[in-house]
Amino acid sequence: MRDSLNKKKNRRRLEKLQADGPLSFVELQTPEELDTYYDEIIDFYDFRTGAIHGQCPFRDDPRKRAFFRALMAQGGLLHVCVMKVGEQLVSAHIGIRNKTEMMAVLVGHSPFLAVYSPGKLHTLRLGLLLHQQGFSSLDLTPGGDAYKEDRATRYDEAYVLSIFLDGKAWARHRLASSFRSAAKRIAGILHLDKETMSRWRSYAAHPVRSLFSLSRSIKDWIWSSSEIRLYRASTNAVQTLCDAGVRRNNLRHLLCYQPVGPSCRSKEEFLRDAISKIESGAHSYSIVHDDVLVNYAWLTPRTTESFIPEVQHAYEYPPHSGLVQQLWTHPSHRRQGLCWCTLKQILNDAASLGSIDFVYIAVPASNRACRRLIEKAGFQYQNSMIREVRLGAAKTRVTTDPA
């Protein structure tokens, strides 16, 4: 652990982390101390497990929060540490003590600092602390995560025992297992990823809608035309803000996402995309009502180029530009001005987020309601990207004359 921490790359990560304040690694002893950080720890943990496994343990089981706090109150059962930069929480773990062994049940870190590998640094600092406290080993728990493979010095086999109380349940289990194994083998042969497999399962579950989608794709291949309009707003003007509860980079808001209808992304897909955007430097803007995410958008600062899938073409932006993407409102909360409030907040914040002079947004020309909304928020038309398909031959052009 000590040798790994002393490596040049890890020393540099620690130095960059400490640029915003002193780095501290603190062991918590009481439930009251845990309460200070508990909400953030839960958000870190549920956000990552939701993106990786499609499950948010604390939100899926509200009793879990009280359970760990009750264990903390017993004294000597839990081992809890947090790593902070100044007063900002960077990472944390909750572990179970077993004589001279500690099992890391929960490890979470801020996705906004992922570039510094805080989870890895936390594990290394934890290893040194456990050694000083007389522990003999740190159990990283089952799973093939990369950081476990990197740190482990020995391995144990783990098994799952399933018990069936009748022959029919056993037969259903064997049949389902056979189908899953066959699907995995086919996916491996065809080099299909998890997202593609999920899409095929959706096709199988909704054949009528899938057939309609296929017919529309054939029609678009024969003869179609689509237009995306690019709008731009200056960040110099003073923005009129509204009190709609818009929050920037709020993980708890993003965890309140709920799919609306079969065509919406699953929560796992949404959180996976959110982690990718956050780790690439994008900022989330969100509004939550009654524990439901009702509006969100993403702002990517320092954008030089983006690929626009609707027209299958890239668009280049001038220096010091930001890009708004995925502006969305829950169907039950439309026509309430939420998008306008979010855009105004984005424009208000943009100047301080990486010296952004202009903010761009791309809108389908067919979406007249969205076009009126962003024009009302202060965006002005710049260009159109028009893609025409004739018998499979596609051509995209950029013009200042809308179709």
N, C-alpha and C positions, 0 to 999 in steps of 0.2 A: 504493500500500500504506500509506504513512504517513498520507495523508488519511483512509483508511478506518479505520485504528486510532484516529485522533483523533476520530472521530464519537462523539457522546454515548452512543449505545447500546453501542458496543464498549468505551468507557472504563468504563462502568458494569459491564459483564460482567467486565472485568479486575479492577475493584475488588472485586466480590463473590467472585471466585475467590481473591483474596489475603486474604480474611477469615480463612482457615484457615492462613495462612502465606505467606512470601515466594514470589513467582513467579519461576521461573528458566527460561531457554531455553538448553540446553546442546548443543553439538555433540560427538558421540562419535567417537573417533579409532581405537580398537583393538577387536579381537574381545572382549577381556576386559571393556572398558567396555560393549560391547553386551550381553554375557551378563547384566549386572546387571538389565537391563530386558527382555531378549528374550522371556521367557515372557509377560509382561504385554502387550507389543506384539503378539505373535502372537494372544493371546486377544482383544484389542480388534479386530484386523483380521478374524480368522476369524468372530467373533461377528456383526459387521456384514455382511460379505459373505455369510455363511450365511443371514442374514435377508433380504437384498435379492436375492441371486442363487441361493440354494440350494446354494452351494459354500463349503467351508472349505478354502482353498488349502493351508495348512500341514498340516492333518490329513488331507486327501485325498492329499497327496504328501509323505511324511515326509522326502524328500531335500531339499526346499526350504529347510528350516532350516539344514542344513549348507552348502548352496550359497551362501546370503547371507553366512554366517559366513566361508566361504572367500574370497569377494569382499572382505569387510572386511579380511581378513588381508593382501591384496595391497597395500593402501595406495593412495590416490588414485583408486579406482574407485567407492566408495560415498560418499554424503553422508547422514549420519544425525544427526538432532537429536531431543531429547526436551524436552517442556515439563512442568515439575513445580510443584506447590504444596507447599512444604516438601519432604518426602521422598515425597509421593504423586505417582505418574505420572498426568498429565492427557492427554497426547497424544504422538504420535511419528510420524516418517516415515523411510522408507528410500528413497533415490533413487540413480540412476545418473548419474555425471558424464560429460559429453560435451563436452570442451573448456570453452567458456564457457556451456554449457547444462546444466541439471540436470533429469532426468526423474523425477518423483515416482512410483515404482513402488508404494509401499505407504504409506498414510496411515491411522492408527487413533487413536481417542480413547475415553476412558471413557464408557460410556453413562450412568453415574450422575451425570455432570456435563454432560449434553447440553443442559440448560437454558441453559448459558452459551456454547453454540456453540464448544466447544474446537477442533473441526476447522478452523473458519473463522479463529479467532484464531491457530492454529498456522500456517496458510498465510500469513497476513499477516506474522507475525513472521519466518517463513522467507524471505519475499520481501525484507524489509529486510536480513536477514543475507546473502543471496545477492548483493544489490546491493553491500554493503560488501566482499564477498569477490571482486568483479570479474566475477561471472556476468552474462550479458546477458539470459537468459530462463529461465523455469521452465515446463517442459512438464508440463501437468496430466494427460496421457495421454488416450486416447479415452474417450468416454462423455458422456452428456448430464446429468450430475449438476448439481444446482442451484448448488452452490458454484463449479463450473467456469464455468458460464454467467455467474455474478456477477463472477468475477475475470478471465476471459480478455480479452486485448486483440487477439488475432488467432486464426484457426482454420486448420487444415489438413484436407484430405480424407483419409480412411483407407478402405482397401478390403481385402476378404478374397478370396483366390484359392483356389477348391476344384478339385482335380484328380481326375478319375475315370478309372480304368484299363480300364473296359469299359462297354459300352452299357447293360447291365442296372443297374449301380450308378447311372449317370446318370439312367435312367428312374425308378428308385426315389426318387432325390433330387428330381426334378422333381415327382413325384406327391405326396411328403410336403410339399414347399414349397407346392404348390397347395392342399393341405388346410389347412396352417397359415394361408395368406393368406386363404382363404375363411372360416376360423374367426375370424380377427381382424376381418374386415369384418362378419361377422354379430354378433360381440360388440360392435363399435362401434355398429351400428344398434340393437341391443337394450339398449345401455348396461350390458353385463355386465362385472363386474370380474374380476381374475385369480383370485380365490378361487372365484367362481361357476363360471368356466370349468374350474377344477381339479375341482370337484365333479361337473360334467357328464362330464368325462373318466373319473372314477371310476365313474359310473353306466354308461357305455359299456363299461368294462373288466369290470364285475361285474354283468351284467344280472339274474341270478337274485336276488342279494341286493338289488338296486335294486327289483325287482318286489315282493319281500317287504316292503321298506320302504314302498313306495307303498301296498300293501294295508293295512299297519298305520296309515298316515296317514289313509286313508279311514275305517277303523274308528274312529280317534280323533275324526274329524270328526263321525261319526254319534252316538257315545255314549262319553264317557270322563270320567274323574275322576283328577286328580293332586294330590298333597299334598307340599309342601315344609315341613320343620320347621326353625325357627330356634332355635339354641342359643347360650348366652352364658356366658362365663367371666370372672371377675374377675382382674385382673393384680396384686392386692395380696398374694395368698397366695404363700408361698415354694414354688417348683417343684422337684420331684424330677427331676433330669436323668439321662440315660443316655448312655453313651459309644458312640454309633452313627455318629459322623462327620458329624453335621449341620453344614452350613456355611451362613452367610448371605451373600447377594450374591456368590456365587462363579461367575464366568463360565465357568471351566474345567469346573465341574460341569455347567452347562447345555449346554455344547458336547458332552457325553457322551450326550445324548439320542438314543435310537434308537427308531423306530416299532415297535410290537408289533402285528402284524396289520393287515389292510387298512382297518379302521375307524379306526385311530389317525391323528393328524395327521402330516404329513410333517415332516422336520426343519426345512425352510424355514418352514413355517407355525408350528411351535413357537417357533423363534428370532424370527420376526417378532412374535409375540404377546409373547414375553419382552422384546424391546426396547421395545415399546409400554408394557408394564407398568412397566419400570424407569424409563423417561423420564417416566411419570406419577407416580412416587414410591413404587411398590410395592417390597417386599423379597422376594427369593427365599430359600427354605430348601430344601436339597437334600442327598441322600446318594448317593454313588457307590461301587460295588463293581466291581473289575476293569474300570475304564474304561467302565462302563455306568451311566447315571443310573437308579437303582432307586427313588427316592422324591423327591417335591418338593411344595411348596406355596407359595402367595403370600400375603403379609400386606400389606394396604393400610391404612395409618394414616389417621387423620382422615377416616373415612368418614361421610358424612351420609345417603347414599341409594345404593342399588344396584338395578339391574334384574335380576330373576331370570327367565331365559328359560323355565325349565320351567313356570312359571305365568303368564308374560307379564305380569308386574306388578312395580312398584317397591316397595321396603321402606325405610322411614325408620328411621334409627338415632339413639339419643340422643347428645348431645355427648361428645367424647373417646372415640369408639369406633373399633375396628379391625375389619377383615373378612378372614377366611381364605377363600381360594378355591383351586379346582383341587387339592385334596389327592389325591395319586395315588401308587400303588405298583406297581412292575413285577410282572406276574403270577407270575414265578418267585421273588419275594421277599415274597409276602404271608404273613400269619400269623407274622411275625417281630418284630412290635412297632415297626416303623419309623415308622408314622404316629403312634403314641403318643409316640415320642421327638421327632418333628418338632413336634407340637403343644405338648409341654412346653417345648421350646426357644423356640417362638414366644411362649408366655405369659411365659416368663422374660425375654425381650428387650422385650416390648411396652411396659412401663412407661417405658423409656428412649427409645422411638422415637415421639416426638411426644406425650408425655403421654397414653397410652392407658389408660383406666380399665377398659374392657370389650372383650373380643374376641368377635366373632360368627362363626358358621359356619352355612351352610344345607345341609341334607341331605335327600334324598328319603326320604319316610316308608317307602317300600318297601325301603330299604337298611338292614335291621336290624343287620347286622354293623357298618356304619359308625356307626350310632347308638350301639351299645354301646361302641364304641371311644372316641368323643368324650366320652361320659358318664364313662367310666373316666378320661379325661384331665382331668376337672374341669368340663366344660361342662354347663349345666343348660337344660332346655327352657323356651322363652319363648313362642313363637307358632307357629301353622301358617298357611300360605297355601294355600288349596284352590281349584283351578280346575276347573270343571265345564263340559263341552261337550255340548250337546244339539242335534243337527241343525245344527251350524255356529254356533249361538249360544253364546258363551262368557261365563262369569261367574266372577270371582275374589273371594274373601272372606278376610279376616284374622281369625283366631279364636284363643282360648287353649284351645279344646277340640279335640284332634286327632281326625281322622276315624277 
